[in-house]
């Protein structure tokens, strides 16, 4: 380890452990703290990049396509666009105000980090819409619907990859899904039917139909950008630090785990069959980034397999309230 870097890490460890334990710091503690800081820094940098790209893409979709042609989208963005079309209030202000209750709900349902990143993403989008002079690309209605939805969906998807959201509708859908047992997809569909029905009544049926096409393009793009778009993700983890990972999932993620007895096969014939614990858990797609980061802190070489879970029944997974520590 670089001497200067080691000094920085040592000071950090001492600050966390306190003066009484400062003289008892082991090389293992220093190395572990160094790994944690590096993983956290890399993850934070990636989140910033994803959220920044998401803001730029969503802003381009809105000001370059949708706003000049009076189109709307689904979710909170659609509500903001519809309100802007009817009242002439600035879209940048409406996006922030309408998202506030959803972000508060996200703070209690998902965690502080998610809420902070979402606030940064939404405020960043509002600033981008106000400051950046995006060019108007086309007035062709079909192109506006398809590509406006594409860039807006890409922005939303990149923000989710960064650990936040630009549209708070999904947070409300997660909350109601835990209370009612309905799927997130069903609840979002109901929300958007109400929005587009209102648009058809207040604006025009043609505008509402094109807006539905915009929503479909945006939602498919979000699905494409985010790997694992379903409501829940099944995660299988194989690691030599399985006990530490098990404790982390239970205490930090608030999720239950299932432990399988397995054997690790090595060599051409798999002759070295070392016993190992295989961890299986189910999380939401909004928790993927946090889980990966926490696992990297414990074991960067852990083998992780993620599978889409299309249906769940039984257990407490839809009823528990999970908080980030």
C-alpha positions in Angstrom: 0.0 0.0 0.0 1.3 3.5 -0.8 2.7 5.1 2.4 0.7 8.4 2.0 -2.5 6.5 1.2 -1.8 4.2 4.2 -1.5 7.3 6.5 -4.8 8.7 5.2 -6.6 5.4 5.8 -5.0 5.0 9.2 -6.3 8.4 10.3 -9.7 7.5 9.0 -9.7 4.2 10.9 -8.5 5.9 14.1 -11.3 8.5 13.8 -13.9 5.8 13.6 -12.5 3.6 16.4 -11.7 6.4 18.8 -8.5 7.4 20.6 -8.7 4.5 23.1 -8.4 1.9 20.4 -6.2 3.8 18.1 -3.0 2.0 19.2 -4.6 -1.5 18.6 -5.3 -1.0 14.9 -4.3 -4.1 12.9 -3.1 -4.2 9.3 -6.3 -6.1 8.6 -8.5 -3.3 9.9 -6.5 -0.8 7.8 -6.8 -2.9 4.6 -10.5 -3.5 5.2 -11.1 0.2 5.7 -9.1 1.0 2.6 -11.3 -1.4 0.6 -14.5 0.0 2.0 -13.4 3.6 1.1 -12.4 2.6 -2.4 -15.6 0.7 -3.1 -17.7 3.6 -1.8 -15.8 6.2 -3.8 -16.0 4.2 -7.0 -19.7 3.6 -6.5 -20.4 7.3 -5.7 -18.5 8.3 -8.8 -20.5 5.9 -11.0 -23.8 7.2 -9.4 -22.9 10.8 -10.1 -22.1 9.9 -13.8 -25.3 8.0 -14.2 -27.5 10.7 -12.6 -25.8 13.4 -14.6 -26.3 11.6 -17.9 -29.9 10.9 -16.9 -30.5 14.6 -16.2 -29.1 15.6 -19.6 -31.0 12.9 -21.5 -34.3 13.6 -19.8 -33.9 17.3 -20.3 -33.2 16.8 -24.0 -36.3 14.6 -24.4 -38.5 17.2 -22.7 -37.2 20.4 -24.3 -36.1 19.0 -27.6 -39.2 17.0 -28.3 -42.2 16.9 -25.9 -42.6 20.5 -24.6 -42.6 22.3 -28.0 -45.2 20.0 -29.3 -47.5 19.8 -26.2 -47.0 16.1 -25.6 -47.0 14.5 -22.1 -45.7 11.3 -20.6 -46.9 9.1 -17.7 -46.1 9.4 -14.0 -45.1 12.5 -12.2 -43.5 13.8 -15.4 -46.8 13.5 -17.2 -48.7 15.3 -14.4 -46.1 18.1 -14.5 -46.4 18.4 -18.3 -50.2 18.4 -18.1 -50.2 21.0 -15.4 -47.7 23.1 -17.3 -49.9 23.0 -20.4 -53.0 24.1 -18.5 -51.5 26.7 -16.1 -48.3 28.0 -17.8 -46.4 27.5 -14.5 -42.7 26.6 -15.3 -42.1 22.9 -15.7 -38.9 23.1 -13.7 -40.8 24.2 -10.7 -43.7 21.8 -11.1 -41.4 18.8 -11.4 -39.8 19.6 -8.0 -43.0 20.4 -6.2 -45.0 17.4 -7.4 -42.1 15.0 -6.6 -41.7 16.2 -3.0 -44.3 13.9 -1.4 -43.0 10.9 -3.3 -39.4 11.6 -2.2 -40.5 11.9 1.4 -42.3 8.5 1.0 -39.1 7.1 -0.6 -37.1 8.3 2.4 -39.2 6.2 4.8 -39.7 3.2 2.4 -36.3 2.8 0.8 -33.7 4.9 2.6 -31.9 8.1 3.1 -29.3 7.6 0.4 -32.1 6.9 -2.2 -34.0 10.1 -1.1 -30.9 12.3 -1.3 -29.9 11.0 -4.8 -33.5 11.5 -6.0 -33.5 15.1 -4.7 -30.2 15.7 -6.5 -31.5 14.2 -9.7 -34.9 16.0 -9.7 -33.4 19.4 -8.7 -30.6 18.8 -11.3 -33.3 18.2 -14.0 -35.1 21.4 -13.0 -31.9 23.4 -13.3 -31.1 21.8 -16.7 -34.6 22.7 -18.0 -34.1 26.3 -16.9 -30.4 26.8 -17.9 -29.7 24.6 -20.9 -30.9 25.8 -24.2 -31.8 22.5 -25.9 -32.5 22.7 -29.6 -36.0 21.8 -30.9 -35.3 18.7 -33.1 -38.6 18.1 -35.0 -42.3 18.8 -35.1 -43.2 15.5 -36.7 -45.7 14.0 -34.2 -44.6 10.4 -34.6 -40.9 11.3 -34.2 -41.6 13.4 -31.2 -43.6 10.6 -29.5 -41.0 7.9 -30.2 -37.7 9.8 -29.7 -39.0 12.1 -27.0 -40.1 9.0 -25.1 -36.8 7.4 -25.8 -34.6 10.2 -24.4 -36.9 10.7 -21.4 -36.9 7.0 -20.6 -33.2 6.8 -21.0 -32.8 9.6 -18.5 -35.1 7.9 -16.0 -33.4 4.6 -16.4 -29.9 6.1 -16.0 -31.0 7.9 -12.8 -32.3 4.6 -11.4 -29.0 3.0 -12.2 -27.4 5.8 -10.2 -29.6 5.0 -7.2 -32.3 7.7 -7.5 -35.3 8.5 -9.5 -36.5 11.4 -11.7 -40.1 10.3 -11.4 -41.6 9.4 -8.0 -44.6 7.4 -9.3 -42.7 4.1 -8.8 -42.0 4.9 -5.2 -45.8 5.3 -4.5 -46.4 2.1 -6.5 -43.9 0.2 -4.3 -45.6 1.5 -1.2 -49.2 0.6 -2.3 -48.0 -2.7 -3.6 -46.8 -3.7 -0.1 -50.1 -2.6 1.3 -52.5 -4.1 -1.3 -50.5 -7.0 -2.7 -51.0 -5.7 -6.3 -47.9 -5.6 -8.6 -46.0 -2.4 -9.2 -46.7 -2.7 -13.0 -50.5 -2.9 -12.4 -50.5 0.2 -10.1 -48.3 2.3 -12.5 -50.7 1.3 -15.3 -53.7 2.5 -13.3 -51.9 5.8 -12.6 -51.2 6.4 -16.2 -54.7 5.5 -17.4 -56.0 8.3 -15.1 -53.4 10.7 -16.5 -54.0 10.0 -20.1 -57.8 10.0 -19.6 -57.4 13.5 -18.1 -55.2 14.6 -21.0 -57.8 13.3 -23.5 -60.5 15.3 -21.7 -58.6 18.6 -21.1 -56.4 18.7 -24.2 -57.5 16.4 -27.1 -57.9 12.7 -27.8 -55.1 13.0 -30.5 -52.7 14.4 -27.9 -53.6 11.7 -25.5 -53.0 9.0 -28.0 -49.6 10.4 -29.0 -48.8 10.7 -25.3 -49.5 7.0 -24.8 -47.1 6.3 -27.6 -44.5 8.5 -25.8 -45.1 6.6 -22.5 -44.7 3.2 -24.2 -41.4 4.3 -25.8 -40.2 5.7 -22.5 -41.1 2.6 -20.5 -39.5 0.3 -23.0 -36.3 2.4 -22.9 -36.3 2.3 -19.1 -36.6 -1.5 -19.3 -33.7 -1.6 -21.7 -31.4 0.7 -19.7 -32.0 -1.0 -16.3 -30.9 -4.6 -16.1 -33.5 -6.3 -14.1 -36.7 -4.4 -14.6 -39.0 -6.6 -12.7 -40.4 -5.9 -9.3 -38.1 -8.3 -7.5 -34.7 -9.8 -8.2 -33.5 -13.2 -6.9 -29.8 -13.0 -5.9 -27.5 -16.0 -5.4 -24.2 -15.3 -3.7 -21.2 -17.7 -3.3 -18.4 -16.4 -1.2 -15.8 -17.4 1.4 -17.2 -14.7 3.6 -20.8 -16.0 3.4 -21.5 -15.4 7.1 -20.5 -11.7 6.9 -22.6 -11.3 3.8 -25.6 -13.0 5.5 -25.4 -10.7 8.5 -25.1 -7.7 6.2 -28.2 -8.6 4.1 -30.2 -9.1 7.3 -29.0 -6.0 9.2 -28.3 -3.4 6.5 -30.6 -4.5 3.7 -33.5 -5.7 6.0 -33.9 -8.8 3.9 -34.3 -12.4 4.8 -31.9 -15.0 3.4 -31.9 -18.7 2.7 -28.6 -20.7 3.1 -27.9 -23.7 0.9 -25.1 -26.3 1.6 -22.9 -26.5 -1.5 -19.5 -27.5 -2.7 -17.0 -25.5 -4.7 -15.5 -27.4 -7.6 -12.0 -26.7 -8.9 -9.6 -28.2 -11.4 -10.5 -29.8 -14.7 -12.4 -32.6 -13.1 -13.7 -30.7 -10.1 -11.7 -32.8 -7.6 -11.3 -30.1 -5.0 -14.8 -30.1 -3.5 -14.6 -27.6 -0.7 -17.8 -27.1 1.2 -19.4 -23.6 1.1 -22.6 -21.8 2.1 -24.7 -20.5 -0.8 -26.8 -17.5 0.1 -30.1 -16.7 -1.7 -32.2 -13.6 -1.1 -34.8 -11.6 -2.9 -34.5 -7.8 -3.3 -36.2 -5.0 -5.3 -34.4 -3.6 -8.3 -33.9 -0.3 -6.5 -31.7 -2.1 -3.9 -29.4 -3.8 -6.4 -26.8 -1.0 -6.3 -26.6 -1.0 -2.5 -26.3 -4.8 -2.3 -23.5 -4.9 -4.8 -21.6 -2.1 -3.0 -22.0 -3.8 0.4 -20.9 -7.2 -1.0 -17.8 -5.6 -2.6 -16.8 -4.1 0.8 -16.9 -7.6 2.3 -15.6 -9.8 -0.6 -14.7 -8.2 -4.0 -14.3 -11.8 -5.4 -17.8 -13.0 -4.5 -19.7 -14.8 -7.2 -23.1 -13.2 -7.7 -26.0 -14.4 -9.9 -29.1 -12.3 -10.3 -32.4 -13.6 -11.8 -35.6 -11.8 -12.6 -38.5 -12.9 -10.3 -41.8 -12.5 -12.1 -44.1 -13.7 -9.4 -43.9 -14.1 -5.6 -46.4 -15.6 -3.2 -46.3 -16.0 0.6 -43.8 -14.7 3.1 -43.5 -11.2 4.4 -41.6 -9.6 1.5 -44.5 -7.4 0.4 -45.5 -6.3 3.9 -42.3 -5.4 5.7 -40.9 -1.9 5.8 -37.3 -1.8 4.8 -35.0 1.1 5.8 -31.5 1.9 4.9 -29.0 2.2 7.7 
